[in-house]
Amino acid sequence: MDKFEEFGKRIDEELQRLRHFIEEEVAPETERRGAIFLREVSEKLSAAASKLESRTAARDAGAPKPQA
């Protein structure tokens, strides 16, 4: 029974170490990279929206206006 309890304690200790590692090392870096990625995507989406608006404006400028 002592071996089983020692095994359980060892597992608990390792799980605590793993949790600490994830919370202190992995999560901050993941959040930093996620923020960079979102900023890059945001810039690309803004550029795509600008292109669509330009195409729409060019089309509207060249098309005859319907008479009411």
C-alpha positions as CSV (number, residue, x, y, z in Angstrom):
1,M,0.0,0.0,0.0
2,D,2.9,2.4,0.7
3,K,4.1,2.0,-2.9
4,F,0.6,2.9,-4.2
5,E,0.5,6.0,-2.0
6,E,4.0,7.1,-3.0
7,F,3.0,6.6,-6.6
8,G,-0.2,8.8,-6.1
9,K,1.8,11.5,-4.4
10,R,4.4,11.5,-7.2
11,I,1.6,11.8,-9.8
12,D,0.1,14.7,-7.9
13,E,3.5,16.5,-7.8
14,E,4.1,16.0,-11.5
15,L,0.7,17.3,-12.3
16,Q,1.3,20.4,-10.2
17,R,4.6,20.9,-12.1
18,L,2.9,20.5,-15.4
19,R,0.1,22.9,-14.5
20,H,2.6,25.5,-13.3
21,F,4.6,25.1,-16.6
22,I,1.5,25.5,-18.7
23,E,0.3,28.5,-16.8
24,E,3.6,30.3,-16.4
25,E,5.5,29.3,-19.6
26,V,3.1,28.1,-22.3
27,A,0.1,30.3,-21.9
28,P,1.8,33.7,-22.0
29,E,3.8,32.8,-25.1
30,T,0.6,31.4,-26.8
31,E,-1.3,34.6,-25.9
32,R,1.5,36.8,-27.3
33,R,1.6,34.8,-30.6
34,G,-2.2,34.9,-30.8
35,A,-2.2,38.6,-30.5
36,I,0.4,39.0,-33.2
37,F,-1.5,36.7,-35.5
38,L,-4.8,38.5,-34.9
39,R,-3.1,41.9,-35.7
40,E,-1.7,40.5,-39.0
41,V,-5.1,39.1,-39.9
42,S,-6.8,42.3,-39.1
43,E,-4.4,44.3,-41.3
44,K,-5.1,41.8,-44.2
45,L,-8.9,42.0,-43.7
46,S,-8.7,45.8,-43.7
47,A,-6.8,45.8,-47.0
48,A,-9.3,43.3,-48.5
49,A,-12.2,45.5,-47.4
50,S,-10.5,48.6,-49.0
51,K,-10.1,46.7,-52.3
52,L,-13.7,45.7,-52.3
53,E,-14.8,49.3,-51.5
54,S,-12.6,50.6,-54.4
55,R,-14.1,48.1,-56.8
56,T,-17.6,49.0,-55.8
57,A,-16.9,52.8,-56.1
58,A,-15.3,52.3,-59.5
59,R,-18.3,50.2,-60.7
60,D,-20.8,52.8,-59.3
61,A,-18.9,55.7,-61.0
62,G,-18.9,54.0,-64.4
63,A,-22.5,52.7,-64.4
64,P,-25.4,54.9,-65.6
65,K,-27.7,56.0,-62.9
66,P,-31.3,54.6,-63.2
67,Q,-33.9,57.3,-63.7
68,A,-36.6,57.6,-61.1
